[in-house]
């Protein structure tokens, strides 16, 4: 056996045990996160597991092709969440949907610009971190635009937690039992073979094409666009089994978590008070537009708040099972905002970064 082969064989077992520990720790942390009723449990549990092992100096590197495929699956999942009634609902009250989404985007951009001016994080990181919705996509796309993906993830998932806790607290004013109970997941449901194969083939093709074209955010944007096209036109019913999405969330969580260093952690801790202040202001400003909706179109306060809160869609859906809210209105508002963030968020972040004089300093 050659020296190189011998060295590889000696390192195989330690690496294998590290992956086993990473998977086991991810499962335990994800289960604990889910028990607390907090959003994105699989992704957060995996990211925390990777974070803990990275700070111990463990070097693990998820394969890049699998990471790209995971991004494509997340894009398809976002397309799947857009309701079939989206265009109908949009046509009935489009000025309010557009106005609410633009209000949330401009509020987030203004607050992100303030944090960027204060230089709490490098470059456009704060602008990406305060994007109001589609957290996985914003984290993944931010890396292609020069922001620090680790710190963007810190801000985005802290936003999701804050929004979820606020939504549960507000829902508690209207219903006695709020969203602390989670919905049971059937991890291995029966599959429609054709739909599953076609969905997988579509995502693999879109991911490969995006990687070849190499445009920023393409690994999630192109699969999202194609999945949205085929699902909304009825050409294909997207089949995304929970076990496959769990694997995608785990890969993305590990890729982010394993890149953390002690310097990044210290930066996040130092900025925590200002980040929390910015997130609180964003939630309050979005709630202000919700209050306007109650006056303008007579929307009930809980529906108005859930429709305008900057993210937390999983929590919104769970609350809808225990409260009488207008779910189509909420989903349409959340969808319009998500699409606008996708279309205009990157350009807005670049423009505001240039105005602060920090372009190229990421």
C-alpha positions, -999 to 999 in steps of 0.1 A, spaced: 0 0 0 13 34 -10 20 61 17 -9 82 3 -33 53 4 -22 44 39 -27 80 51 -62 80 36 -71 47 52 -59 59 86 -81 91 83 -112 73 71 -124 61 105 -120 94 123 -138 112 95 -166 86 94 -171 89 132 -172 127 129 -200 124 103 -219 99 124 -216 123 154 -227 153 132 -258 134 120 -267 122 155 -262 156 171 -282 172 143 -311 149 149 -311 155 186 -309 193 183 -336 193 156 -360 173 178 -354 197 207 -359 227 185 -392 212 172 -404 204 207 -400 241 215 -424 249 186 -398 270 168 -395 272 130 -371 255 106 -361 228 132 -343 206 107 -322 233 93 -315 250 126 -306 217 144 -282 208 116 -267 243 116 -262 243 154 -246 209 152 -222 220 126 -216 252 145 -206 233 177 -183 210 159 -167 238 139 -158 257 171 -141 225 184 -119 227 153 -134 197 135 -130 199 97 -159 185 78 -168 196 43 -201 186 27 -198 178 -10 -205 210 -31 -227 192 -57 -250 179 -30 -251 215 -15 -261 229 -49 -289 202 -53 -301 211 -18 -305 247 -28 -325 236 -58 -348 216 -36 -354 246 -13 -363 266 -44 -388 240 -54 -402 239 -18 -408 277 -20 -426 273 -53 -447 245 -38 -458 268 -9 -473 294 -32 -510 287 -32 -530 279 -64 -553 308 -55 -524 332 -56 -534 350 -88 -571 351 -79 -564 366 -45 -539 390 -59 -563 403 -85 -590 411 -59 -568 433 -37 -535 438 -54 -529 474 -42 -528 463 -6 -507 432 -13 -482 453 -33 -483 482 -8 -477 459 22 -449 440 5 -431 472 -5 -436 487 29 -419 457 45 -391 457 20 -384 495 24 -386 492 62 -361 464 62 -339 482 37 -339 514 58 -331 496 90 -304 475 72 -289 507 58 -287 521 93 -270 490 106 -247 490 76 -237 526 82 -229 517 118 -206 490 105 -218 463 129 -211 437 102 -189 439 70 -203 452 37 -239 444 28 -243 416 54 -268 436 76 -290 445 45 -292 408 36 -298 398 72 -328 420 75 -345 409 43 -381 403 53 -387 366 43 -374 336 25 -346 331 50 -329 301 33 -328 318 -1 -315 350 13 -287 333 32 -277 313 1 -279 342 -23 -260 366 0 -228 346 -4 -229 352 -42 -232 389 -36 -202 393 -12 -220 392 21 -209 370 50 -233 340 47 -227 330 84 -237 364 98 -266 366 74 -278 333 87 -274 345 122 -297 375 115 -322 357 93 -329 329 117 -329 352 147 -356 372 127 -376 340 122 -375 332 160 -385 367 170 -413 368 144 -426 334 155 -425 342 192 -443 375 185 -469 358 163 -476 333 190 -479 360 216 -503 381 195 -524 350 186 -527 343 223 -547 375 226 -574 360 203 -572 323 209 -566 303 240 -545 276 225 -519 290 201 -492 275 179 -470 258 204 -482 224 193 -465 213 161 -481 194 132 -471 157 129 -450 149 99 -453 117 79 -417 113 68 -423 85 43 -457 91 26 -467 72 -5 -451 87 -36 -465 93 -70 -436 78 -90 -440 99 -121 -444 132 -102 -415 124 -79 -392 114 -108 -401 144 -129 -397 168 -100 -362 153 -92 -352 154 -128 -364 190 -132 -345 201 -101 -313 183 -111 -314 199 -146 -321 234 -132 -293 231 -107 -268 219 -133 -278 247 -157 -276 273 -129 -241 261 -120 -230 262 -156 -244 298 -161 -228 309 -128 -251 339 -122 -255 350 -86 -282 331 -67 -289 309 -97 -288 276 -78 -319 286 -60 -336 311 -83 -336 290 -115 -351 259 -98 -377 282 -81 -387 298 -114 -390 265 -132 -409 248 -103 -432 278 -101 -439 276 -138 -447 239 -140 -468 239 -108 -489 271 -114 -496 260 -150 -506 225 -139 -480 208 -160 -466 190 -130 -476 184 -94 -444 189 -74 -435 158 -53 -411 167 -25 -412 140 2 -403 151 38 -373 128 40 -357 145 9 -364 180 22 -349 169 56 -317 159 38 -316 192 19 -321 212 51 -294 192 68 -269 198 40 -275 235 40 -274 237 78 -241 218 79 -226 239 52 -234 271 71 -227 259 106 -193 243 98 -180 276 84 -183 294 117 -152 305 136 -147 321 169 -141 355 152 -176 353 136 -192 343 169 -176 373 187 -188 396 159 -224 382 163 -224 386 201 -211 422 199 -238 431 174 -267 413 192 -283 443 209 -284 464 177 -296 434 157 -324 428 181 -333 465 181 -334 464 143 -356 433 142 -380 447 168 -383 479 148 -390 458 116 -417 438 133 -433 470 147 -433 488 113 -449 458 96 -475 456 123 -482 493 116 -492 484 81 -514 456 94 -532 481 116 -538 502 84 -553 472 67 -578 468 96 -590 504 90 -588 504 52 -605 470 43 -619 459 77 -595 430 80 -595 413 114 -565 422 135 -550 387 137 -552 382 100 -537 416 94 -508 410 117 -500 375 104 -502 387 68 -478 416 74 -453 400 98 -419 398 81 -416 360 77 -425 331 99 -447 314 74 -445 280 91 -457 295 123 -485 313 105 -498 281 90 -498 263 124 -516 293 140 -542 291 113 -553 257 126 -562 271 160 -576 305 150 -602 319 125 -580 338 101 -581 345 64 -554 321 53 -556 328 15 -551 365 22 -521 358 45 -505 334 21 -509 358 -8 -493 387 11 -464 365 22 -460 352 -13 -460 387 -30 -434 399 -5 -412 368 -10 -413 373 -48 -405 410 -46 -375 402 -22 -363 377 -48 -366 401 -77 -354 434 -62 -336 425 -30 -301 419 -45 -301 451 -65 -314 471 -36 -287 457 -13 -260 466 -39 -273 501 -44 -275 508 -7 -241 493 -1 -226 517 -26 -242 546 -10 -226 537 23 -192 536 7 -186 500 17 -189 484 -18 -161 459 -23 -152 457 14 -169 425 22 
